[in-house]
Every structure is written in structure tokens, then in C-alpha cells.
């Protein structure tokens, strides 16, 4: 079962964005850029590494470099559970 984005954030995952530069298969001197974005867990980044392993195994364009950034969108101090609501007027 797949988790929703909110469940992933509450589980400690953050938004990971990677800019992947790769060489064109037919023109090795030409670099192309690919942007990848997914919720992942720092510092191991299992989803990013899994994607990069897939890329090297299945795609023709060899990797040149990968730059990434990571941001937790919800931190423990920002989330509180609400058990009830009182409406006035």
C-alpha cells in the first residue's frame, strides 16, 4: 500500500530534488539535464540511489553528475494532533 504525501512527511521523509546531468548516447560531448523529485529519507536517500541504479542499468545515457537538495517540509515541532474542535457562534 502506498503512503500519501502527508504520511510520508510525518514519517520523517522530506522532498528531495536532484538535477541529473547525463551524456547523450550518440553525442558524448553533449550534456542533457533531467530533474527528479520525490519524497526520500536523509541521509541514506534510498529512493534516489534506487533511481540512479535503475538509470545506470536500463538507460543508455551515461551519468555525468548529480546535484541534489533535501528539505523536510514538516518537522516534529510544527505538527500537533487535534482531538476535538470547539466552535463558538
Secondary structure, 3 states (H helix, E strand, C coil): CCCCHHHHHHCCCEEEEEEEEEECCCCCCCEEEEEEEEEECCCCCHHHHHHHHHHHHHCCCCEEEEEEEEECCCCHHHCCCCCCCCCCC
